[in-house]
Every structure is written in C-alpha cells, then in structure tokens.
Amino acid sequence: MQVVTTIAALRAARAAMPEPVGVVPTMGFLHEGHLALVRRARQENASVIVTIFVNPTQFGPTEDFAAYPRDLARDLALLEQVGADLVFAPEVAEIYPPGFQTYVTVEQVAQPLEGARRPGHFRGVATVVAKLFNLTQPQRAYFGQKDAQQVRVIQQMTADLNFPLEIVVCPTVREPDGLAMSSRNTYLTPEQRQAAPVLYRSLQAVEAAYRSGERDAGRLRQIALDVLAAEPLAQVEYVSVADAATLQELEQVMAPALVSMAVRIGRARLIDNILLT
C-alpha cells in the first residue's frame, strides 16, 4: 500500500494504476462503516484509492474541526488489512493553497435538513469531493447511506458537472444495538452511549407504522418524536419525512421517502436515516 501526501505524488501514482479505479473519500478515524466501503471497492475495481482529509470548509465556525478525532497511523494499518492500494492524506494547504477562491455550490437538495442547520457545510463537501474526483479520476466512488443528504448532494453534483463515474451507495453499518457507526460516536460518555440507540429505535417505529399502512407523514414524524422524547438525554434538532430525490417534506408518503433526523446527545450530534420503499 502506497501513502502519498502531495497532489504531484498522487497523480504520479494514479497514472500507474490498473483500471478501473474505485475511490473512498473519508475524513479518517476509520470505523467498520468506512472499511465496508473499502471492501466493496476492492471487490468491484482493479485498484482502490482511499483519501483521508479532515476538510475544514465543511465545518462551521462553532463546529468541531479542531477536536475532530484523528489517528492516521491506526487508519493506515486498517486500510492495509482491507486491501487499499493507495492512500492520499494531504495537509490542508495542499488542498486549499493560499489564494484559493473557487467553490462548488449545489442548490435545492443542499438547502433543507443539514443544509439549513449547517450553513456552508455542503458547499465545503461539494468542493472537496469535486477536487478529489478530479485528482483521483475514479470510475466509481463509494459513500455510505448514513449521510443520506450528502449522498444526494454528491449525486447531483456528479450529474450536473458530468463527472464520468458511478456513485455507489452502501448500506449504513450499525453497532449490534442499532447505533449507526460514526467517528463522532467517540464523543459519547458510557451513559450517553446507552442512550444513543434511541435514534434507530425511532426509525424502526416509523418503518413499522409505514409497513402497517400509515402514509400520513405528519403522523410518522410524530411517532419518531414520541420515541425520542422517552429518552431524557436526546435533544432533537429535526425529524424529517421527505421525498428521497428532492428532500422536500411530504404530507403523504409516496415511496421512496427518506426518514432522517439529527439528535444531540451530550456533545455528540448524531444523524441517522432509513428509506421507505
């Protein structure tokens, strides 16, 4: 496994790679969710590139950029085990050199939900992912369903800017008690970790009601809110039942619909979602 930190070294290594190439963009501090993406990329491509970059432009001024967990040595050991061929782990100045002033803005699908609560977040995501696609020139790129709105933003950008690649969306990887794996789970104290699976329980309750025939989106939102309200440590930011393509809120559910939420438990801001099909 080769590790590079500069764009020049990345381009030289990429030029020698057998095609097709799959890329897995990450912010590091890898967990089983990331590794599942790498394994899928390994199955489907001759070469696999993983990028590790904590992207400052997707963090707001009050968010956790400085505190975001990092452990490059551990990440590299894990990636070697799952068969990555090349890891690109640049410094911030390599991606955003002095004088950088070009950003990618995706409009409608980036505006609700996370976009409404984290201004500028998806501009940062779209910009760095566009740069990584340009630098790695993959045929496929791998993302997790846990970040459902991010997936839609990247799908929209890829289509609109004519990137010649396939976006492969992989299922959310969960702990045995249902908590979606996330690097930010490390922020949870033991008591908070016990509370955190309430997100998935609320999503399961919504899915059960939908399977039983409930189609009123307001009632489905309330089912989720009722489950969340039973957990004293859960501070709800939003619960959404939206069209899976446009991310606009629904009154009546017509599949596919995305049920998503953001909930604070202690200092951890957790997101999760399911698709109703």
C-alpha positions in Angstrom: 0.0 0.0 0.0 1.4 3.4 -1.0 0.8 6.5 1.0 1.1 10.0 -0.6 0.6 13.5 0.8 1.0 15.7 -2.3 -1.0 16.2 -5.4 2.0 15.6 -7.6 2.7 12.2 -5.9 -1.0 11.3 -6.1 -1.1 12.0 -9.9 2.1 10.0 -10.5 0.8 7.0 -8.5 -2.7 7.2 -10.2 -1.2 7.2 -13.7 0.3 3.8 -13.0 -2.8 2.1 -11.5 -4.7 -0.6 -13.3 -8.3 0.3 -14.3 -11.0 0.5 -13.1 -10.3 2.6 -10.0 -12.6 3.0 -7.0 -12.2 5.8 -4.6 -13.4 6.0 -1.0 -13.3 9.6 0.4 -13.0 9.8 4.2 -12.2 12.2 7.0 -10.2 9.4 8.7 -10.6 8.0 12.2 -11.9 4.9 10.4 -14.6 2.5 11.7 -16.3 -0.5 10.2 -18.6 1.6 8.1 -15.6 3.0 6.2 -13.9 -0.4 5.9 -17.1 -1.8 4.4 -16.9 0.8 1.7 -13.2 -0.1 1.0 -14.1 -3.8 0.9 -16.9 -3.1 -1.6 -14.5 -1.0 -3.7 -11.9 -3.9 -3.5 -14.5 -6.3 -4.9 -15.5 -4.1 -7.8 -12.3 -2.5 -9.0 -8.7 -3.4 -10.0 -7.4 -0.5 -7.9 -8.6 1.2 -4.7 -7.7 4.7 -3.6 -8.7 6.0 -0.1 -8.5 9.6 0.8 -8.1 10.8 4.4 -8.7 14.5 4.8 -10.5 16.4 7.6 -12.0 19.1 5.4 -12.1 22.5 7.1 -14.5 24.1 4.7 -17.4 21.8 5.7 -17.2 22.8 9.4 -19.0 25.9 10.7 -17.2 28.4 13.0 -18.8 26.8 16.1 -18.3 23.2 15.0 -15.7 20.6 15.9 -12.9 20.9 13.3 -10.0 21.2 15.8 -11.5 18.4 18.0 -12.5 16.1 15.2 -10.8 12.7 16.0 -7.7 11.8 14.1 -5.4 8.8 14.1 -3.6 8.4 10.8 -1.3 5.6 11.9 -4.3 3.5 13.0 -6.2 4.3 9.8 -3.3 3.2 7.6 -3.0 -0.1 9.5 -6.7 -0.8 9.0 -6.5 0.2 5.3 -3.6 -2.1 4.7 -5.7 -5.0 6.2 -8.6 -4.4 3.8 -6.5 -4.1 0.7 -6.3 -0.4 -0.2 -3.7 0.3 -2.9 -3.1 4.0 -2.4 -3.9 6.4 0.4 -3.9 10.1 -0.2 -3.6 12.0 3.1 -2.8 15.7 2.3 -2.3 18.6 4.6 -4.9 21.4 4.4 -2.6 23.7 2.4 -2.2 21.1 -0.3 -6.0 21.1 -1.0 -6.6 24.8 -0.2 -3.4 26.7 -1.0 -3.1 30.4 -0.3 -5.4 32.4 -2.6 -7.9 29.5 -3.1 -11.2 31.0 -4.1 -13.3 28.6 -6.1 -16.2 26.7 -4.6 -18.9 24.3 -5.8 -22.5 25.1 -4.7 -25.3 22.6 -5.2 -28.6 24.3 -4.7 -32.0 22.7 -3.9 -31.0 19.4 -2.4 -28.4 21.0 -0.3 -30.8 23.6 1.3 -33.1 21.7 3.8 -32.2 19.4 6.7 -28.4 19.5 7.4 -28.0 22.4 4.9 -30.5 24.6 6.9 -28.7 23.9 10.2 -25.1 23.9 9.0 -24.8 26.9 6.6 -21.9 26.4 4.1 -21.5 22.7 5.0 -22.5 21.3 1.7 -20.5 23.9 -0.2 -17.5 22.6 1.6 -18.4 18.9 0.9 -19.1 19.5 -2.8 -15.9 21.5 -3.3 -13.6 18.9 -1.7 -15.3 15.9 -3.3 -15.1 17.6 -6.7 -11.4 18.2 -6.2 -10.9 14.6 -5.1 -12.8 13.2 -8.1 -10.7 15.4 -10.3 -7.4 14.3 -8.6 -8.2 10.6 -8.4 -10.1 10.1 -11.7 -12.1 7.1 -10.5 -14.7 5.0 -12.3 -16.6 4.5 -9.1 -16.8 6.4 -5.8 -18.2 4.9 -2.6 -20.3 6.6 0.1 -22.5 5.4 3.0 -26.2 5.7 3.2 -25.9 7.1 6.8 -25.0 10.5 5.3 -28.1 10.4 3.0 -28.3 14.1 2.2 -24.5 14.2 1.4 -25.1 11.3 -1.0 -27.9 13.3 -2.8 -25.7 16.4 -3.0 -22.8 14.4 -4.5 -25.1 12.6 -6.9 -26.5 15.9 -8.1 -23.1 17.5 -8.4 -21.7 14.4 -10.3 -24.6 14.5 -12.8 -24.6 18.3 -13.2 -20.8 18.6 -13.7 -20.6 15.5 -15.9 -18.1 13.6 -13.9 -17.6 10.2 -15.7 -18.1 8.0 -12.7 -20.6 5.9 -10.8 -21.7 6.9 -7.2 -22.0 3.6 -5.3 -24.2 4.0 -2.1 -23.6 1.3 0.5 -25.9 0.4 3.5 -25.4 2.1 6.9 -23.2 -0.1 9.1 -24.6 -0.4 12.7 -23.4 -1.5 16.1 -25.2 -4.6 17.4 -27.7 -2.3 19.3 -28.5 -0.4 16.1 -26.4 2.8 16.6 -25.1 3.9 13.2 -21.3 3.9 13.2 -19.8 7.3 13.2 -16.4 8.8 14.1 -18.3 11.2 16.4 -19.6 8.3 18.5 -16.3 8.6 20.4 -17.7 11.8 21.9 -20.3 9.8 23.8 -19.8 9.0 27.5 -20.9 5.5 28.6 -24.3 6.8 29.8 -24.8 8.7 26.6 -23.7 5.6 24.5 -26.5 3.7 26.3 -29.0 6.4 25.2 -27.8 6.7 21.6 -29.6 3.7 20.0 -32.9 5.6 20.5 -32.4 7.1 17.1 -32.6 3.8 15.4 -35.5 2.7 17.6 -37.4 5.7 16.5 -36.7 4.9 12.8 -37.8 1.3 13.3 -41.0 2.5 14.8 -41.7 4.7 11.8 -40.9 1.9 9.5 -43.2 -0.5 11.4 -46.1 2.1 11.1 -45.4 2.5 7.4 -45.4 -1.3 6.8 -48.8 -1.3 8.7 -50.2 1.1 6.2 -49.6 4.6 7.7 -49.0 7.1 4.9 -49.6 10.4 6.7 -46.1 12.0 7.0 -47.1 14.1 10.0 -48.1 11.1 12.0 -44.9 9.3 11.0 -42.9 12.2 12.2 -44.8 12.2 15.5 -44.1 8.5 16.0 -40.4 9.2 15.8 -40.6 12.2 18.1 -42.6 10.2 20.7 -39.9 7.5 20.8 -37.1 10.1 21.1 -39.0 12.0 23.8 -38.8 9.0 26.0 -35.0 9.3 26.2 -34.1 12.2 28.5 -30.6 12.7 27.1 -31.9 13.1 23.5 -32.2 16.7 22.3 -33.9 16.6 18.9 -32.9 19.0 16.2 -35.2 17.7 13.5 -37.2 14.7 12.3 -37.9 14.7 8.6 -40.1 12.6 6.2 -39.1 13.8 2.8 -39.1 12.8 -0.9 -35.9 10.7 -1.3 -34.9 12.6 -4.5 -35.8 16.2 -3.8 -35.6 16.1 0.0 -38.7 18.2 0.2 -41.0 17.4 3.2 -44.0 15.3 2.4 -47.6 15.4 3.6 -48.4 11.9 2.3 -45.7 9.3 1.9 -45.2 8.1 -1.7 -42.2 5.8 -1.9 -39.3 6.2 -1.9 -39.2 8.5 1.1 -36.3 9.4 3.3 -36.9 9.5 7.1 -34.0 11.3 8.7 -33.1 13.0 11.9 -30.4 14.9 13.8 -30.3 14.4 17.6 -27.8 15.8 20.1 -26.7 13.5 22.9 -24.2 15.3 25.1 -21.6 16.9 22.8 -22.3 14.4 20.0 -24.5 15.4 17.2 -25.9 12.2 15.7 -27.6 11.7 12.4 -29.4 8.6 11.1 -32.0 7.7 8.5 -33.9 5.0 6.7 -35.5 4.7 3.3 -39.2 3.8 3.0 -39.7 1.9 -0.3 
